[in-house]
Amino acid sequence: VQLQACGGGLVQYGGSLRLSCAASGSIFSISAMGWYRQAPGSQRELVAGITDGGSTNYADSVKGRFTISRDNTNNTAYLQMNSLKPEDTAVYYCHADQFISNSLNRRYWGQGTQVTVSS
């Protein structure tokens, strides 16, 4: 499975960006997809996730501002980010989980896309 993430960039405080993550290759049995982010000097943290059934979860810091969605026909996940703050500045990584068995999922990562929010 290969993941291609795009949509990052530089935006002003309060602005919006939309990230996309397209999966290709052996994309059968892709279950959850989602986004993590990592700021300089910080650990990678969960931003949002979505299951193949459409259930979503968000970090508290982005609830009400970010929306994750998914197009299963195109195997693409999206992250709509509104009301951006400087603290949202980070490299954003998308992931896709492939179901292997009832006790095993294999996680794939995209290459990361930089989001910078200026104050």
C-alpha positions, -999 to +999 in steps of 0.1 A: +000+000+000+013+034-009-001+066+005+002+100-012-006+130+010-010+165-002-026+198+006-003+213+032+010+248+030+013+282+047-019+298+060-027+327+083-043+323+117-080+315+113-075+302+078-083+268+063-066+240+045-077+206+032-054+176+033-059+146+012-044+111+014-048+087-015-041+050-011-029+029-040-014-006-045-027-036-026-056-016-011-079-045-003-092-046+033-082-011+042-100-005+075-092+027+094-075+058+079-064+088+097-040+116+104-013+122+129+009+152+133+044+160+147+056+194+157+094+201+161+105+187+194+073+169+201+060+134+197+037+123+169+001+127+181-033+116+168-053+142+150-083+123+136-093+089+124-121+073+105-131+037+101-143+021+068-178+024+083-175+061+088-170+063+125-147+092+135-126+103+164-107+135+170-080+149+193-096+172+218-075+201+205-091+199+170-127+190+178-151+214+162-124+228+139-113+197+119-134+173+100-121+139+086-140+122+058-134+094+034-142+083-001-141+045-001-145+043-039-113+063-044-096+051-013-089+086-002-092+103+032-095+140+037-089+163+066-107+197+064-090+220+088-107+253+097-100+280+122-063+271+121-041+282+149-003+286+151-002+255+174-016+234+146+018+239+128+033+205+123+041+178+097+009+159+091+011+122+083-017+101+070-020+064+077-040+035+065-046+002+084-050-030+064-069-058+080-047-090+080-066-111+106-088-106+136-057-100+157-035-081+133-037-049+112-008-036+092-003+002+093+011+021+064+022+058+065+023+086+040+053+108+035+040+138+055+029+172+045+039+204+062+012+227+076+024+261+089+000+286+105+013+321+109+000+344+137 
